[in-house]
Amino acid sequence: MKVAKQVQEALALGQPVVALESTIISHGMPYPKNVETALKVEETVRKNGAIPATIGIINGEIVVGMSPEEIEDFGKKKGIAKVSKRDLPIVVAKKLYGATTVSATMLVAKMVGIDVFVTGGIGGVHRGAEKTFDISRDLKELGEVDVAVVCSGAKAILDIPKTLEYLETEGVTVLSYKAKKFANFYSLATDGPVDYAFDSAEECAEILNAKKKLGLKGGVLISNPIPEEMALPHEYIDSIVDQAVRECEEQGIKGKDATPFLLKRIVELTGGKSLESNIALVCHNAELGAQIAYHLSQKRKQL
């Protein structure tokens, strides 16, 4: 594992660091938007008082804090493996390139001591999971790994009520920023309940700090709705998602190949609107995540 010098120094001094995934670079957006977005998210983290640490695997080496050159390479390179927990030993042993999912990014963040991770949307329970048992490893990681994850809900292609039920079973605290319902990725909100709606990053940090002091296992999921001006109408995006899911099923695309196909198809069907919304929500999450990490670091120094 290679940890960037700036990230090492920040962690050693107890300064705020925010983990970022690399799947959004290699599997979430086309080049050059993927690279532009990754660098914009990093800059947003810096502007809000924290150090960004984009995590990926390069020639079998886990990199925590990818350089702009490494991010550019990731954005252009084809055939990068999508890496969850189960894939980590294979990609490392075979010295491959790997883009970390929410699951793998959480694990690596925990290894180096990063408490806050920002993403777009988490994986969850897929539609029809009662027949396919297709449930993202992200949910198990949230139940087991002590990292707070800031997101705009679960990806729009998923079954949100079942995802929230699964999180409840795993004992994952679900918080929401200034909203009483779970975020709906491209749209403002679902009908799903959250455990508590907080009003400031400092208040959220207090809750995370209390969890740490209690020694409770597992992560915390922080729901942050997309900025209202960038939200897509609920009925509009739902019909698009339904069409993309049908096409995915008709083509027999399953497992880890389903999400990249669906996200790409949704971008096509919306004429690029969903891509712009996706970029906006990730940057919005980076702003909140960095603020939470800052206040959390201040509270840890007071202990």
Helices and strands as residue ranges (DSSP letters): E 2-3, H 5-12, E 17-20, H 23-23, I 24-28, H 33-47, E 51-58, E 61-64, H 68-76, E 81-83, G 85-87, H 88-93, E 98-100, H 102-112, E 116-118, H 129-132, H 137-144, E 148-151, H 160-169, E 173-177, E 181-184, E 187-193, E 196-198, H 201-214, E 220-223, G 228-230, H 234-250, G 255-257, H 258-269, H 273-302
